[in-house]
C-alpha cells in the first residue's frame, strides 16, 4: 500500500513540476508581468519551486506546510485571475458595444481570446495537484529521524 502511495505521490509531483514549468514559460512568453496583479502567478510559481525543493531535501513538517500553503494560494490566485480576466473582458466588450448585456455579454466575455477568462484556472488545478501530493504525506519528526504518517491536510 505504501509503495503504491509513493508512486502516486511521485507521479503527482512530476505532473506538478511539469505544469509549473509550462505555466512559467507560457506566462513569460505572453509577457504576463505588467503590474503586480500579473506578477502574482509568477511569484507563486517561484515560491512553489523553492517550497518543493526544500521539501525534497528536508521532508519535514515546516517544508510540507509551506508546500500546502503555497498550493492553497495557487487555488486562490486561480480564482482571482479568472475574476481579473473576466472583468477585463467585460470592460472591453462594453467599450466596443455599450449596449451589450446579459447572455450576449457573457458569451463574448467567456469566448474572448485575450485575456482568456478561464486560463487562470490552471493555477487552481496546479494547486489541487499539489495538495493531492501533500495529502497525508509522511514526514520525519525532528526527534525520531524516522518517517511517520502525520495525516491530514
Protein Blocks (a to p, Z undefined) as FASTA:
>chain_A
ZZmmmmmmmmmmmmmmmmmmmmmmmmmmnopagcjklmmmmmmmmmmmmmmmmmmmnopa
klmmmmmmmmmmmmmmmmmmmmmmmmmmmmmmmmmmmmbgcjllmmmmmmpfbdcfklmm
mmmmmmmmmmmmmgopacddfklopacdeejZZ
